[in-house]
Amino acid sequence: MATPEQWESVLQYISDSIDFASPQPEHSVAETTGVSLHPHQPQSQVLTPPVCSTTPTSALSPCSPYPLSPPQSSHSSTPSDTQDVPDDHVAGNTIVSVSTTFHPGANLLPIPPDLIFLSSDGVFFYAHTTQVLAASSNQFNSLVPPKPHATKGKVRDELGPVIPIPDTANVLNVVLHVVYDLSCAHYHPGIDTLIAAVDAMATYGLPPKQHIVPSSSLFSLILNQAPVQPILVYSLAAAHDLYDLAVPVSSHLLSFALYSLTDDLATRIGPVYMKRLFFLHLGRLDALKRLLLPPPHPHPPTAMCDFTEQKKLTRAWALASAYLAWDARPDLSTSAMESALCPLADHLSCDICKRSLADRVKQLIVQWSVVKRSI
């Protein structure tokens, strides 16, 4: 009979790590353009929407019906770097950064925009008061007042007030795409941007639970990047009770060390989703130990292999399963099981015992593969 030291060299297994492809870099959500300091001066530069997902910035076109009137504020500035100046810049105009989707010539609605958001990094977003108020339950965190009724015979000649937003252009871009029910996938927002945008949605009265559903593009964007930082995405889903998102994301947390959870993450996840995550890990470990316990079925004694000989296989199985159970992890792969258990056949001389072992390993693999992998 082989010694424990010999079995140890046979029963070692390695869990292969999974390398995920690096996410694509975020595309710019704005471009610089020149605007006249005089509202009534004809404009030679206006923006048009992106043509396709491969062109994140828009082209300049002189044919938009909505001139880019500069907001009456001190936010417009001239860049110090001449590289930021457009090629067709007109001398005397002010250079500003304007969203490539939310600009005066975007034609997102039949009516022209009457509201301007200014991100914390100086990008202008042109929107519609009616659209924003219809989507938001708290007037965009009380930043957008109700639209006043137009006086009969009076036509507004301004695009509207400039509202500073404490979020960056990348975050505000995602939020406004939700407001207009548009997909922002062509910008390839990073996972940090998406998480910040979802948190901002709650602040601006856009309930994430209502907008982030399996059929939405934002749901797919977040889920596709979940393998990059699964614990952050899971905490995001937990914080906003996005159960449909938390379920598939939790399958990426089988290899996560629960002891490494920080206090901030634990607070953000909350008790309900924390319990579900712990029960997922503990449940799979308990299931693994139960599945490993039964040894291969014995066969009727033969001249070459009686019950005494078959006990060798039982003891070997117990030893191998003990090694697996002792170092078990919720993400234990089926290939690791096969690597640990199949070599037991090399120490058997009975062909029937070998077949019994092979059948038992196959049964174990099937049983482990159907154990629940998500909350």
Phi, psi and chi 1 to 4 in degrees:
 res  aa     phi    psi   chi1   chi2   chi3   chi4
   1 MET       -  139.9  178.6  176.8  176.9      -
   2 ALA   -70.5  147.2      -      -      -      -
   3 THR   -80.0  159.9   63.2      -      -      -
   4 PRO   -56.9  -34.2  -26.5   34.7      -      -
   5 GLU   -64.1  -38.2  -69.9   75.6   11.2      -
   6 GLN   -67.6  -41.5  -69.0  174.7  -37.0      -
   7 TRP   -64.1  -34.7  -78.1  119.2      -      -
   8 GLU   -60.2  -38.2 -176.1  174.6   -1.4      -
   9 SER   -69.5  -22.7   63.3      -      -      -
  10 VAL   -87.7  -33.4  175.9      -      -      -
  11 LEU   -94.0    6.9  -58.5  175.7      -      -
  12 GLN   -71.0  143.1  -63.5  -61.2  -40.7      -
  13 TYR  -136.6  158.3   63.7   89.8      -      -
  14 ILE  -127.7  129.0  -60.3  174.9      -      -
  15 SER   -92.0  116.0  -64.2      -      -      -
  16 ASP   -72.8  134.7  -62.5  -31.2      -      -
  17 SER   -81.3  155.3   59.9      -      -      -
  18 ILE  -103.8  123.9  -59.3  175.9      -      -
  19 ASP   -97.2  121.2  -64.2  -34.1      -      -
  20 PHE   -96.4  146.1  -64.6   99.3      -      -
  21 ALA   -63.7  142.6      -      -      -      -
  22 SER   -66.8  138.6  -60.0      -      -      -
  23 PRO   -66.4  153.5   23.2  -32.7      -      -
  24 GLN   -69.4  148.4  -61.8 -173.4   46.6      -
  25 PRO   -65.7  149.9   23.0  -32.9      -      -
  26 GLU   -68.4  140.0  -67.6 -170.4   43.4      -
  27 HIS   -85.9  149.9  -71.6 -177.7      -      -
  28 SER   -63.1  139.7  174.1      -      -      -
  29 VAL   -99.4    1.1  -57.7      -      -      -
  30 ALA  -146.4  163.2      -      -      -      -
  31 GLU  -144.4  157.5   66.4  175.9   11.3      -
  32 THR   -84.2  147.3   56.8      -      -      -
  33 THR  -150.4  157.8 -174.5      -      -      -
  34 GLY   -96.4  137.0      -      -      -      -
  35 VAL  -127.7  149.0  -63.1      -      -      -
  36 SER   -76.1  144.6  171.6      -      -      -
  37 LEU   -76.6  -10.5  -66.2  176.3      -      -
  38 HIS  -111.5  115.0  -52.9  -73.8      -      -
  39 PRO   -57.6  -29.6  -22.1   31.8      -      -
  40 HIS   -91.5   -0.8  -59.6  -67.8      -      -
  41 GLN   -77.1  134.0  178.3  178.8  -27.5      -
  42 PRO   -58.8  141.8  -21.4   32.0      -      -
  43 GLN   -99.3  142.8  -60.4  -66.2  -40.1      -
  44 SER  -107.0   -6.5   61.9      -      -      -
  45 GLN  -134.9  125.0  -58.2  176.2   17.9      -
  46 VAL  -140.4  168.1  -67.7      -      -      -
  47 LEU  -102.3  151.0  -63.5  169.6      -      -
  48 THR  -124.3  156.2   56.5      -      -      -
  49 PRO   -66.2  161.1  -10.4   20.9      -      -
  50 PRO   -58.9  140.9  -20.1   30.0      -      -
  51 VAL   -78.9  -39.6  177.9      -      -      -
  52 CYS  -155.6  176.1   64.2      -      -      -
  53 SER   -69.4  -18.0   61.6      -      -      -
  54 THR   -87.6   -5.2   57.8      -      -      -
  55 THR  -120.0   88.5  -51.8      -      -      -
  56 PRO   -71.1  -21.9   26.5  -32.4      -      -
  57 THR  -110.6  151.7   57.1      -      -      -
  58 SER   -91.3  162.8   59.0      -      -      -
  59 ALA   -90.4  156.7      -      -      -      -
  60 LEU   -89.3  132.5  -63.9  175.1      -      -
  61 SER  -134.7  137.6  169.3      -      -      -
  62 PRO   -88.0    5.3   32.1  -34.0      -      -
  63 CYS  -106.5    9.2   60.6      -      -      -
  64 SER   -71.2  140.2  170.1      -      -      -
  65 PRO   -74.8  -11.2   27.2  -34.5      -      -
  66 TYR  -111.2  106.0  -55.9  116.5      -      -
  67 PRO   -65.9  149.0   24.6  -32.9      -      -
  68 LEU   -85.3   85.9 -175.6   59.6      -      -
  69 SER   -75.1  133.7  -57.9      -      -      -
  70 PRO   -74.1  135.9   28.1  -32.7      -      -
  71 PRO   -65.3  143.2   21.8  -30.9      -      -
  72 GLN   -81.1   79.0  -62.0  177.5   -0.8      -
  73 SER  -153.1  176.3   69.4      -      -      -
  74 SER   -94.6   12.9   59.2      -      -      -
  75 HIS   -80.1  -22.2  -63.6  -65.5      -      -
  76 SER   -72.8  137.3  -59.7      -      -      -
  77 SER  -146.2  157.6   59.5      -      -      -
  78 THR   -96.8  124.3  -57.6      -      -      -
  79 PRO   -66.2  145.0   23.8  -32.0      -      -
  80 SER   -79.5  -21.9   57.8      -      -      -
  81 ASP   -93.1  120.5 -168.7  -11.4      -      -
  82 THR   -66.3  -15.0   56.7      -      -      -
  83 GLN   -69.4  -21.0  -67.4 -179.3   -6.5      -
  84 ASP   -83.8   -5.5  -67.4  -25.4      -      -
  85 VAL   -81.7  128.9  178.8      -      -      -
  86 PRO   -60.8  152.6  -20.4   31.3      -      -
  87 ASP   -61.1  -35.9  -65.2  -24.3      -      -
  88 ASP  -100.7   30.3   54.1   -7.2      -      -
  89 HIS   -64.7  136.1  172.4   57.4      -      -
  90 VAL   -94.4  127.5  177.2      -      -      -
  91 ALA   -57.7  135.3      -      -      -      -
  92 GLY    99.9  -16.7      -      -      -      -
  93 ASN   -83.0  156.8  -76.8    0.8      -      -
  94 THR   -94.1  138.2  -60.2      -      -      -
  95 ILE   -91.7  124.4  -55.3  -59.5      -      -
  96 VAL  -132.8  161.4  -64.3      -      -      -
  97 SER  -100.1  126.3  -66.0      -      -      -
  98 VAL  -125.5  142.1 -178.0      -      -      -
  99 SER   -57.8  141.3  166.7      -      -      -
 100 THR   -80.1   -9.7   55.8      -      -      -
 101 THR  -110.2  -42.2  -64.2      -      -      -
 102 PHE  -105.4   84.5  -56.9   97.4      -      -
 103 HIS  -136.0  168.8   53.9   84.4      -      -
 104 PRO   -59.5  -29.3  -25.1   34.5      -      -
 105 GLY   -95.6   14.7      -      -      -      -
 106 ALA   -73.3  -28.4      -      -      -      -
 107 ASN    57.1   42.5  -64.5  -36.7      -      -
 108 LEU   -70.6  -28.7  -62.3  175.1      -      -
 109 LEU  -131.5  161.9  -66.2 -179.7      -      -
 110 PRO   -63.2  -20.8  -22.5   33.2      -      -
 111 ILE  -100.3  154.0   58.6  175.9      -      -
 112 PRO   -72.3  158.2   26.0  -34.6      -      -
 113 PRO   -68.2  148.1   23.3  -32.8      -      -
 114 ASP  -132.7   18.7   59.5   -5.8      -      -
 115 LEU  -145.9  137.9 -176.8   64.8      -      -
 116 ILE  -125.2  124.0  -55.8  172.7      -      -
 117 PHE  -102.3  140.7  -68.4  116.5      -      -
 118 LEU  -120.1  114.9  177.8   62.3      -      -
 119 SER   -71.4  166.8   66.2      -      -      -
 120 SER   -65.3  -21.4   61.1      -      -      -
 121 ASP  -102.9   19.8   48.5   -3.5      -      -
 122 GLY    82.5   31.5      -      -      -      -
 123 VAL  -109.7  134.0  177.6      -      -      -
 124 PHE   -91.2  134.9  -69.1   90.7      -      -
 125 PHE  -123.6  124.0  -68.0   77.6      -      -
 126 TYR   -99.2  124.3  -68.2   76.3      -      -
 127 ALA  -134.7 -177.2      -      -      -      -
 128 HIS  -117.9  129.2  -57.3   80.2      -      -
 129 THR   -58.9  -43.2  -58.2      -      -      -
 130 THR   -62.2  -41.0   54.1      -      -      -
 131 GLN   -67.8  -43.3 -175.3   72.5   18.6      -
 132 VAL   -65.7  -45.7  172.8      -      -      -
 133 LEU   -68.4  -31.1  -66.3  179.9      -      -
 134 ALA   -69.7  -32.7      -      -      -      -
 135 ALA   -86.2  -29.4      -      -      -      -
 136 SER   -94.7  141.8  174.1      -      -      -
 137 SER   -94.6   -6.5   61.2      -      -      -
 138 ASN  -133.5   33.0   63.5   -2.0      -      -
 139 GLN    53.6   43.8  -63.9 -177.2   -5.5      -
 140 PHE    55.7   55.0 -142.9   69.5      -      -
 141 ASN    59.2   38.2 -161.7   24.4      -      -
 142 SER    63.3   22.6  -58.8      -      -      -
 143 LEU   -92.5  -23.4  -66.0  174.5      -      -
 144 VAL  -111.1  109.9 -179.6      -      -      -
 145 PRO   -74.6  157.8   28.1  -33.8      -      -
 146 PRO   -58.1  146.5  -22.7   32.9      -      -
 147 LYS   -71.1  125.1 -174.7  176.1 -178.8 -179.8
 148 PRO   -70.2  151.7   25.7  -33.4      -      -
 149 HIS   -73.0  132.8  -64.4  -72.1      -      -
 150 ALA   -70.2  137.5      -      -      -      -
 151 THR   -72.9  138.9  -55.2      -      -      -
 152 LYS   -59.7  130.5 -174.9  176.5 -178.9  179.8
 153 GLY    84.3   -3.1      -      -      -      -
 154 LYS  -110.4  129.5 -177.9  179.7  178.9 -179.6
 155 VAL  -109.6  128.8  179.3      -      -      -
 156 ARG   -69.4  132.4  -64.6 -174.3   64.0 -175.7
 157 ASP  -109.4   14.3   56.4   -3.7      -      -
 158 GLU  -122.3  153.6  -62.1  178.4   -1.7      -
 159 LEU   -76.6  -17.4  -76.9  172.7      -      -
 160 GLY   122.0  179.2      -      -      -      -
 161 PRO   -73.4  156.8   28.9  -35.5      -      -
 162 VAL   -96.5  121.1  176.7      -      -      -
 163 ILE  -110.5  111.1  -59.2  177.6      -      -
 164 PRO   -68.5  136.2  -15.0   28.8      -      -
 165 ILE  -117.2  134.1  -60.5  -64.8      -      -
 166 PRO   -74.7   -1.4   26.9  -34.2      -      -
 167 ASP   -97.7  159.3  -60.5  -68.0      -      -
 168 THR   -73.4  168.4   64.3      -      -      -
 169 ALA   -63.3  -38.9      -      -      -      -
 170 ASN   -61.9  -41.1  -72.4  -21.7      -      -
 171 VAL   -70.4  -47.9  172.2      -      -      -
 172 LEU   -62.3  -33.4 -177.4   56.6      -      -
 173 ASN   -60.7  -43.9 -178.4   61.3      -      -
 174 VAL   -66.2  -42.6  175.8      -      -      -
 175 VAL   -61.2  -45.2  172.5      -      -      -
 176 LEU   -69.9  -29.6  -71.3 -179.5      -      -
 177 HIS   -63.8  -35.8  -86.1   78.5      -      -
 178 VAL   -67.6  -41.2  173.4      -      -      -
 179 VAL   -57.7  -41.2  169.7      -      -      -
 180 TYR   -94.3    5.5  -76.5   82.8      -      -
 181 ASP    56.3   48.6 -164.6   20.7      -      -
 182 LEU  -116.3  158.3  -59.7  173.0      -      -
 183 SER   -90.9  135.2  171.9      -      -      -
 184 CYS  -107.3   19.8   59.9      -      -      -
 185 ALA   -61.0  -31.4      -      -      -      -
 186 HIS   -69.7  -11.6   54.3  -72.5      -      -
 187 TYR   -88.8  -10.5  -73.1  104.1      -      -
 188 HIS    50.5   55.5  -57.9  -64.3      -      -
 189 PRO   -62.9  139.3   23.3  -33.0      -      -
 190 GLY   -73.6  168.0      -      -      -      -
 191 ILE   -64.9  -36.3 -170.7   61.1      -      -
 192 ASP   -64.8  -39.1  -66.7  -27.8      -      -
 193 THR   -65.1  -42.9  -62.8      -      -      -
 194 LEU   -64.2  -41.6  -67.4  171.9      -      -
 195 ILE   -64.2  -45.0  -69.0  174.7      -      -
 196 ALA   -63.5  -36.4      -      -      -      -
 197 ALA   -67.7  -40.7      -      -      -      -
 198 VAL   -65.2  -41.2  174.1      -      -      -
 199 ASP   -63.0  -39.0  -70.3  -23.8      -      -
 200 ALA   -67.4  -34.3      -      -      -      -
 201 MET   -57.1  -44.0  -73.2  170.1   56.6      -
 202 ALA   -63.1  -37.2      -      -      -      -
 203 THR   -65.8  -38.7  -58.8      -      -      -
 204 TYR   -92.0   16.4  -63.2  129.6      -      -
 205 GLY    77.3   26.0      -      -      -      -
 206 LEU  -112.6   92.2  -54.8  169.0      -      -
 207 PRO   -56.4  116.0  -21.7   32.8      -      -
 208 PRO   -57.0  -35.5  -26.1   36.1      -      -
 209 LYS   -65.0  -25.1 -164.7  170.5 -175.9  177.9
 210 GLN   -85.7  -31.6  175.5 -178.7  -25.8      -
 211 HIS   -99.4  -25.2  -65.7  -81.8      -      -
 212 ILE  -101.7   86.3  -55.4  176.8      -      -
 213 VAL  -119.7  160.7  -66.2      -      -      -
 214 PRO   -54.1  -26.4  -28.5   35.5      -      -
 215 SER   -85.9   -5.2   59.5      -      -      -
 216 SER   -88.6  152.9   66.8      -      -      -
 217 SER   -69.2  -32.9   60.5      -      -      -
 218 LEU   -65.9  -37.6 -173.8   55.6      -      -
 219 PHE   -59.0  -46.0 -178.0   97.4      -      -
 220 SER   -65.4  -38.9  -60.1      -      -      -
 221 LEU   -61.5  -46.1  -82.1  174.8      -      -
 222 ILE   -67.2  -43.9  -61.7  173.6      -      -
 223 LEU   -64.8  -37.6 -175.3   58.2      -      -
 224 ASN   -65.0  -26.7  -71.8  -18.7      -      -
 225 GLN  -101.0    3.3  -63.2 -159.5   41.0      -
 226 ALA   -58.3  -38.1      -      -      -      -
 227 PRO   -61.3  -19.5  -24.2   35.3      -      -
 228 VAL   -69.4  -49.2  178.8      -      -      -
 229 GLN  -140.4   73.4  -63.0 -172.0   54.0      -
 230 PRO   -62.2  -35.2   21.2  -32.0      -      -
 231 ILE   -68.6  -33.6 -171.2   60.1      -      -
 232 LEU   -69.9  -39.7  -64.5 -176.7      -      -
 233 VAL   -68.6  -39.0  178.4      -      -      -
 234 TYR   -64.1  -41.3 -176.3   81.0      -      -
 235 SER   -65.8  -34.3   65.1      -      -      -
 236 LEU   -63.5  -47.3  173.2   73.0      -      -
 237 ALA   -62.6  -38.6      -      -      -      -
 238 ALA   -67.8  -41.6      -      -      -      -
 239 ALA   -62.5  -31.5      -      -      -      -
 240 HIS  -111.0   12.7  -59.9  -74.0      -      -
 241 ASP    55.0   46.8 -167.1   20.7      -      -
 242 LEU   -94.2   77.1  -56.2  175.1      -      -
 243 TYR   -62.8  -40.6 -178.9   75.4      -      -
 244 ASP   -62.0  -26.0  -70.4  -24.7      -      -
 245 LEU   -86.7  -37.6  177.8   62.0      -      -
 246 ALA   -64.7  -34.2      -      -      -      -
 247 VAL   -61.6  -56.0  169.9      -      -      -
 248 PRO   -68.7  -30.0   22.3  -31.7      -      -
 249 VAL   -67.7  -35.0  171.7      -      -      -
 250 SER   -62.0  -24.8   63.1      -      -      -
 251 SER   -67.1  -21.1   63.9      -      -      -
 252 HIS   -84.7   -2.3  -62.0  -67.9      -      -
 253 LEU  -103.3   10.4  -69.5  172.5      -      -
 254 LEU   -65.2  -27.8  -64.0  178.9      -      -
 255 SER   -94.6    0.3   59.6      -      -      -
 256 PHE   -75.5  134.2 -179.0   76.9      -      -
 257 ALA   -82.3  110.7      -      -      -      -
 258 LEU   -62.9  -27.9  -64.4  178.5      -      -
 259 TYR   -69.1  -14.6   61.4   80.8      -      -
 260 SER   -87.4   -0.1   65.0      -      -      -
 261 LEU   -61.5  130.8  -89.5  175.7      -      -
 262 THR   -83.7  164.7   63.2      -      -      -
 263 ASP   -62.9  -38.5  -67.8  -17.1      -      -
 264 ASP   -65.0  -43.0  -68.5  -22.0      -      -
 265 LEU   -66.1  -41.5  -86.1  176.6      -      -
 266 ALA   -62.5  -39.6      -      -      -      -
 267 THR   -66.3  -41.4  -58.7      -      -      -
 268 ARG   -68.0  -39.3 -178.3  168.9  168.8   81.9
 269 ILE   -67.3  -41.8  -67.5  173.7      -      -
 270 GLY    84.4  166.2      -      -      -      -
 271 PRO   -68.0  -36.7   23.5  -33.2      -      -
 272 VAL   -65.9  -53.4  174.3      -      -      -
 273 TYR   -74.9  -24.5  -77.5   84.8      -      -
 274 MET   -66.4  -43.9 -178.0   68.3   72.9      -
 275 LYS   -61.4  -41.2 -178.1 -168.7   72.9  172.5
 276 ARG   -63.6  -39.2  -69.8  170.8  175.8  170.0
 277 LEU   -68.6  -42.8 -178.4   57.7      -      -
 278 PHE   -64.7  -42.7  -92.2   76.9      -      -
 279 PHE   -65.3  -31.7  -82.4   21.2      -      -
 280 LEU   -62.9  -48.5  170.1   62.5      -      -
 281 HIS   -65.2  -50.2  -80.6 -129.0      -      -
 282 LEU   -65.9  -36.6  -63.8  176.0      -      -
 283 GLY   -65.0  -39.9      -      -      -      -
 284 ARG   -70.5  -38.0  -76.6 -177.1   61.0   84.7
 285 LEU   -64.6  -42.3  -69.0  176.5      -      -
 286 ASP   -64.8  -40.6 -177.7   65.7      -      -
 287 ALA   -64.4  -39.3      -      -      -      -
 288 LEU   -62.1  -44.9  176.4   61.5      -      -
 289 LYS   -64.1  -38.4  -67.1  175.2 -178.0  177.5
 290 ARG   -68.0  -37.8  -74.3 -172.4  -74.2  104.6
 291 LEU   -70.9  -32.3  -66.1  176.3      -      -
 292 LEU   -76.8  -19.9  -73.5  170.3      -      -
 293 LEU   -62.8  -50.3 -172.2   59.0      -      -
 294 PRO   -67.3  129.6  -19.1   32.9      -      -
 295 PRO   -79.4  173.8   30.3  -34.7      -      -
 296 PRO   -60.2  148.4  -24.1   33.8      -      -
 297 HIS   -67.9  135.9  -68.1  -64.7      -      -
 298 PRO   -74.0  160.5   26.7  -33.9      -      -
 299 HIS  -118.6  163.8   60.3   81.5      -      -
 300 PRO   -57.5  142.0  -25.1   34.4      -      -
 301 PRO   -62.3  144.6   22.2  -32.3      -      -
 302 THR  -125.1  176.8   63.5      -      -      -
 303 ALA   -65.6  -30.4      -      -      -      -
 304 MET   -92.8  -19.7  -61.5  -65.2  -62.1      -
 305 CYS  -146.0  100.6 -176.4      -      -      -
 306 ASP   -95.5 -173.5   55.3   14.2      -      -
 307 PHE   -63.0  -32.3  -74.7  118.7      -      -
 308 THR   -63.7  -43.1  -57.8      -      -      -
 309 GLU   -65.9  -37.1  -74.8  -66.2  -38.2      -
 310 GLN   -68.3  -23.8  -66.0 -178.4   48.5      -
 311 LYS   -66.0  -22.7  -73.5 -177.8  179.5  179.8
 312 LYS   -63.5  -41.4  -66.2 -178.7 -179.7  179.6
 313 LEU   -66.1  -40.0  174.2   58.5      -      -
 314 THR   -62.1  -44.3  -58.0      -      -      -
 315 ARG   -66.8  -39.6  -73.0 -166.6  -64.9  -93.3
 316 ALA   -64.2  -41.1      -      -      -      -
 317 TRP   -62.8  -43.0  178.7  -89.2      -      -
 318 ALA   -61.1  -40.4      -      -      -      -
 319 LEU   -66.5  -47.0  178.0   61.5      -      -
 320 ALA   -64.7  -44.1      -      -      -      -
 321 SER   -66.0  -31.6   60.3      -      -      -
 322 ALA   -65.5  -40.1      -      -      -      -
 323 TYR   -62.5  -43.8  -87.8  101.8      -      -
 324 LEU   -64.0  -46.4  -76.8  175.1      -      -
 325 ALA   -66.5  -35.9      -      -      -      -
 326 TRP   -65.7  -39.9  179.6  -97.6      -      -
 327 ASP  -104.4   21.0 -119.3   -2.0      -      -
 328 ALA   -66.3  145.9      -      -      -      -
 329 ARG  -132.0  153.2  -61.8 -159.5  -55.1  -97.7
 330 PRO   -60.7  -23.0  -22.7   33.0      -      -
 331 ASP  -100.0   20.7   63.6  -26.9      -      -
 332 LEU   -56.1  127.0 -179.1   64.3      -      -
 333 SER   -86.5  156.4   64.9      -      -      -
 334 THR   -66.7  -31.4   55.1      -      -      -
 335 SER   -66.6  -33.8   60.4      -      -      -
 336 ALA   -66.4  -37.3      -      -      -      -
 337 MET   -62.6  -47.1  -72.6 -175.7  175.3      -
 338 GLU   -62.5  -39.2  -68.6  177.0  -28.5      -
 339 SER   -64.9  -30.3  -61.0      -      -      -
 340 ALA   -85.7  -33.1      -      -      -      -
 341 LEU  -100.7  -35.6  -62.4  173.7      -      -
 342 CYS   -63.2  -35.4  -71.2      -      -      -
 343 PRO   -61.7  -12.3  -26.2   35.7      -      -
 344 LEU   -60.2  -28.9  -63.9  177.0      -      -
 345 ALA   -63.9  -25.3      -      -      -      -
 346 ASP   -65.7  -19.1  -62.1  -21.5      -      -
 347 HIS  -102.2   10.0  -59.8  -93.2      -      -
 348 LEU  -109.4  141.6  -59.4  174.0      -      -
 349 SER  -103.5  -15.7   57.9      -      -      -
 350 CYS   -89.8  125.1  175.1      -      -      -
 351 ASP   -66.2  -34.9  -68.4  -23.3      -      -
 352 ILE   -66.5  -40.7  -58.0  178.5      -      -
 353 CYS   -63.7  -37.6  -72.7      -      -      -
 354 LYS   -63.9  -43.4  -70.1 -178.4  178.9  179.9
 355 ARG   -65.8  -39.4  -74.0 -163.0  -60.2  -91.6
 356 SER   -62.5  -40.2  178.6      -      -      -
 357 LEU   -64.9  -44.9  173.4   62.6      -      -
 358 ALA   -61.4  -42.3      -      -      -      -
 359 ASP   -64.3  -39.1  -67.7  -19.2      -      -
 360 ARG   -67.4  -39.2  179.9   66.6 -176.4   93.2
 361 VAL   -65.4  -42.6  171.8      -      -      -
 362 LYS   -60.8  -43.3  -69.7  179.2 -179.1  177.9
 363 GLN   -61.5  -41.8 -178.6 -170.4   38.7      -
 364 LEU   -63.7  -41.9  175.5   63.5      -      -
 365 ILE   -62.0  -44.3  -63.4  -58.4      -      -
 366 VAL   -64.5  -44.6  171.8      -      -      -
 367 GLN   -64.4  -40.6  -68.4  173.2  -28.4      -
 368 TRP   -69.9  -33.2  178.9 -120.6      -      -
 369 SER   -69.7  -20.7   63.9      -      -      -
 370 VAL   -99.1   -0.1  -62.1      -      -      -
 371 VAL   -67.4  139.3  173.3      -      -      -
 372 LYS   -55.5  130.5 -169.4  176.4 -178.2 -177.7
 373 ARG  -109.0    2.7  -64.2 -179.5   54.3   85.2
 374 SER  -140.7  167.6   59.9      -      -      -
 375 ILE   -66.0      -   60.9  172.8      -      -
